[in-house]
């Protein structure tokens, strides 16, 4: 890494989770991710939150590889570019492509 090195604009996650096939089957890509630590989940395994290019979020259970689409398209006005959990794991701050910061509960009810 010298000073003139160019940082790639895209990265990849190598995982055995079925996220790539899920995105391909549903015609979207992922914008960002956040990991909810296992001590904040009911399964006691980390959960992977992935924002999608069609303004939604999916949650991947890392122990069972199940994928749940939260279908928050009606509440999110543009793709989520950045996500961060509150220290207690109950809230998720989402920064949208439309330059809006919104905070929602991790169960996406409020």
N, C-alpha and C positions, 0 to 999 in steps of 0.2 A: 503494500500500500503506500505508494508515493503520493505527492500532492496533486499530480496530474491525473490520477486514476479517476475514471468515471464510475459512479455508483449506478448499478442497474436500477431501472424503474419498476421492475417486477420481480417478485420472489415466488418461490414455490415451497409448499410444505409436503414433505414425503411422509406419508402415513398409510396405515392399512385401513383407515376409515373410508367408507364409500362416498366421500364428499364429491369427488370429481364426477363420478357417474351420476350422482343426484343432480348436480348443476347441469350437466349435459342433457339429461332427460327432461329437465324443466326449463331449458333455454335461457339460463342466466349464468353470470359469473359472480365470484365473491369479491367484495370490496375491502373488507377488513375482518379481523377476528379478535376475540377476547376469550380468555380462559377463566371460568369460574372455578376457584379451588375446591377441592373435594370436601373440605370442612364446611362449605356453604351449600352442599347439595344433599338431597335426600338419599341418593344412591351411594354416597361416600366415595364417588369417583369424580374426577374433573369433568366438567361439561364445557364443550367448545361452542361458543356463540359466533356465528358467521353472518355478516350482513351481505345481502344480495343486491345485484344490480337492478332488480325490480322493486326496490324499496321495502324489503322484508328482512327478517332475521330467521335463521334456522338454528336449532340447538342440537348438537350431536352428543349423545351419551357415549363417553369413551369406553365404558365397560361392555355395553351391549351393541354399540354401533348403530343404534336407532337414531333416526333423524326426524325432528318435529319442526314443521314450518309454522312459525307463530302468526303468519298471515296478518301482519300489521301494515299492509299497504295502504289502507284507508286512513291511517293515522300518521304515517311517515310520508313527507312530501317529496323527498329525494333520497338517493342512496346515502347510506351511513358511511362516512369516510373514516371515522375513528370511534372506538368504544372503550370505556373504562369503568370498572366496577368500583362501587363505594367500598371502603374497608370492611364493612359488615356484610357485603355480598348481596344486600337486599335491593340495591338500585344500580342502574346502568346509565352512565352519561353517554349520549350519542351526539356526535357532531356530524351534521348533514352537509351534503354537497351544496345545498342552498344557504350555507353559512348560518344555520340555526343550531343552537345547542339545546337539547332536550334531555330531561332526566326522567326515566321511567322505572317502574319496579321490574325486578328480574323475571317475574311471572307475566309481565306485559299486560297486567290488568289495570294499572293506574299510571 
